[in-house]
């Protein structure tokens, strides 16, 4: 399904978001008050425009309610990030993701209305640390502060049918899917047998997922 996204600020983070969304087939509008920055994304987004996102009236002219998500990717300028976030919400944006450089900035942006905060360097550092500490973990997605979806390599200790392994009872997690080579088995039944080399996608509380990680050999 094609989505419509607005990216405010096309520095390294913003341009990466805009380009990737566009490459995935979505409609992307990118704006920045620096025309030189916009040159880097020309031809890699649906539309690019010079615009000062701290000007609420200028934001209104974009028709913010038409975008599924507005990404405020300014980050380095707290005042501009605040004004762009406030202006986006006031203009009818349905969901605003704002980039923050530190925890203090994240709290402020959440207070003024950002629906989601991202801290790219912090998040990448935390993800790298988790991969180093848990080599069996392939990928993860946080679902709020207490729950996550993670993809794990199946080791010898998790070989067998799902009924026999009893992952919900033993670890409190649910198996959503299994990657086997190029195949993906969604919602596998109790009789499905995991084999060494499979990757499982599981959902659960972070504390339960930690228990499962500890069970897997490193």
N, C-alpha and C positions, 0 to 999 in steps of 0.2 A: 504494500500500500504506500503510495507516494505521500509524503508529509511536506508541510511548509514550515520552514525555519527562518528565523531572523538572527543573524550573528552581529552583535555590536562590538566592534573592535577586532581588527584583523592582524594582531601581532602574531607571535609564533603559535600560541594556543588557539586563538580565534581562527586563524587561517587554516590550521590543521583540522579543526572541527568543521569549518565551512567546506573545505575541499573534500573531506571524507564523506560528509553527508551528500554532497553533490555527486561524487563518484558512485555512491550507493543508489542513485536515481531519484533523490529528493530535490524539491525546489528550495533553493537557498538564496536569501537576500542578505548581502553583507554590507555593512555601513561602517565608516570610520571618518573622523574629521581630518585625517591625514591622507591626502590624495596619493602620496608616494607609497604608503602602506597598501592601498587598494590595488595598485598596479600588480602586486604579486598574486592576487586572486582573480584578476580579470581573465575570463575564459574558463575559470574553474568554479564559478557560481552562476546561478540563474540571472542575478542582477546585482550590481555593485554601485554604491552611491556615496558621495561625500556628504556626510551629515554629522552635525554636532548632537550627540545623543543626550547631552545635558539640557537641551532645549525641548521642553515638553511638547510645544506646538509642532516642532519638526517631527518628533516621534509620532504624534497623532496622525500626521499625513501618510504614514506608512500603513495605516489600517491594522493596528496591532492585534485586533481580535481575530484576524484571519490566520494568524500563525499558531500552529500547535504549540511551539516552544520558542521562547526568546532567550538567547544565550548572551548574557552580559559578560564579555570576555576582556574587559578593560584591565582589571586587576591591579595595575601599577599605580592607579590614580584613585584613591579612596573616594574623594568627593565626586568625581565623575561617575564612579561605579554606583554610588548611592543615588545620584540624580537619575541615572539611566534606569536603575531598578525601580525607583519610585515612579518615574515617568511611564515606564512600561506597564506597571500594574494599574496606574491611574488611567492609562489609555486603553485598558481592556485586555491586556495580554493574559492568556489562560494559564500559562505556566512559565515561570522565569527561573532560569538557572544562572547563577552568578559566580564568577571566579573570584576567589579570595587568595591573598598571599600568606595570610597567617590566621591564627585562631581569633584574634581580636577583630580583624576585618570580617571574618566569617560571621561572628555574632552580630555585628552591626548590620550586615547585609540581610541576615535572617530577620532581624528586628524590623527593618524597613520594608519587608515584604517578599524577599526572594523565597521561592518555593523549594529550591535546592541549592546547596553550596558545593562547589568543587574547589579543591586545593591541589592542583596537578602535581606539584613537586612532592608534597606531603603524601598524597595518595599513591604515587609511583614508588616512593621510598618504602611506604608501609607494605605495598604489594610485593616488592622485591624481598623485603625482610621475611614475609610470610612464605615466599617460595624457597628461600634459603633454609628457613626453619622447618618447612614441611615440603620436602622434595616431591612427595606424591601429589601435591596440589597443582593442577594445571591452570585453573582460572577460578575467579570468585566474583560474586555480585552481592553487595550489601543491600538488604531490604530493611532499611531503618537501622536503629542502633542495636537491636537484639537478634536479628535473624539474617541469614544469608543463603545464597545458592552457591554451591561450589562444585567444581569438576575435579574428580580424583582418579588417579591411576589405580586400577584394581591390582592388588598384590596377592600373593598366595593365600594370605589369611582371609581373603574375601571371595574365594572361589567356591562355587556351589549355587544351588537354587536360592532365589530370594526368600522362599518359604523357610528353607533350612537356615539361612543366615540370620533371619529375624532382625533386620536392621532397625525397624521402628521400635521393637521391644528392647533391644540391647543398647541402642544409641540414641533413640528418639528422633531419627531422621527418616525422610521419605525419599525413595528413588524416583526421580522424574523421568530420566532417560538414560540410555546406555549407548556409548559410542563404541562400535566394533568395526575397526578398519574404516571404510568409507560409509558404512551404514549407521543410521541412528534409529534406535528402537525407543519409541516414546511410550511412556506409561507401561513398562513391562509387567507382566503378570507374575503371580507367585511361583509359577512353575519355570519361569525364565532362569536359566543357569548362567551365572557370571563365570568368565574364564580369564586367566592371566593375560594381560594385554588389553583388556577392556578398560574403558573410562566411564565412570558413573557420574551422573549429575544428580546431586542430592540437595534437599532443602531442609533447614532445621534451625533451631536456636544456636547461637554462636557457641554457647557452653557445650551443647551436645555435639556440635561439629568438632570442637576441640578434643572431646573424648574420642571421637572416631579417628581423628588424625593421630592421636597418641597410640591407637591400636595398630596403625599401619607401620610396617618397618621402614626405616629411613635408608 
